[in-house]
Structures are given as structure tokens and as C-alpha cells.
Amino acid sequence: WDDLHYDWEMKELDPERALVIVHMRGRSRGSGVPGEMHFGQIWEMRGGRFKRMTMYTDVAQARRAAGLDP
């Protein structure tokens, strides 16, 4: 990818979990075709250290998994 950009927003769910919504966009290096995608992640921490990240290709599904309305 050329010209790759990420925008993200984070919502703390509790002291050890956060929901991150990512919007990624860029341009294919070979063809020059633009592309973009949205996805969600739930980040889990324990004792101030990263424990696990669960990726969701559907933002609404990530919000439901976080206990939030889509």
C-alpha cells in the first residue's frame, strides 16, 4: 500500500478493556486503486500489560461484543 492512513477512536469499556474502531484507507502500490476498510478491535489489558486483541471485520459486531448498541 502507498499513502496508507489510519484514523481510530477508542472507548474505554472498563479499566482492563477498550473498544477501538479503525478506519483505514490507502492506495494499492501496484494498481493505484484506492481502498478503505472499517473494523473494530477489543483490547484487553491485565496489570497494565497487553493481554489480547480480538479483531472484528464488522464494526457493529465489535460494538455488540463490547456490550454496546450498534
N, C-alpha and C positions, 0 to 999 in steps of 0.2 A: 504494500500500500504506500502511496505517496500522499502527502498532505493529510495525514491521519489526525483527527481531533476527537477528544472525549469531553463530554460535559456530564457532570454527575451531581446528584443530590443525595444527601444522607439523612435518614431519620433514625434517631436512637430509639430503640424499642424498649430496652431496659439496660442496666449497666453493663451487661455482657453480650448484647445483641444489637445489630443495626441493620436496617434495610437500605441498600444503595441502589438507586435507579440510574442507569448509564445510557447515554445517547452517544453512539459512535458514528462518525462519518469520515469518509475519505474518498480517494480516487485510486482505482486499480493502476498499479505501476505499468503493467503490460498493455492494457487496452485504453486506459484513461477514463473508463466508465466510472461514474460516481456511485457510491453505495453508502447505505446507512443502516443501522440497526439499533433497536432499543432492547435492553434486557435488565433483569433485576438480580440482585445478589443479597443473600442474608449472610452477614459476617458474624461469627461467634468468637468471643474472647473468653479467656479464663486467666485470672490472676494478672491481667494486663498484657497477656500474650495472645497472639493469633492462634485459634484452635481449628477453625473450619470455615470454609466459604461454600455456600450452596448456590449454584447458578440456575436461573430460570430464564428461558428464552422468551417467556410471556410475562410482561410486567404485571398484569392483573393476577396471574398465578403467584408471583412473588409477594404481592400485597396480601393475597389471601393466606399464604403460608406464614406471613408475619402477623396475621391476626387483624389486618386492616381491610376495610371495604375497598373493592377495586375502583 
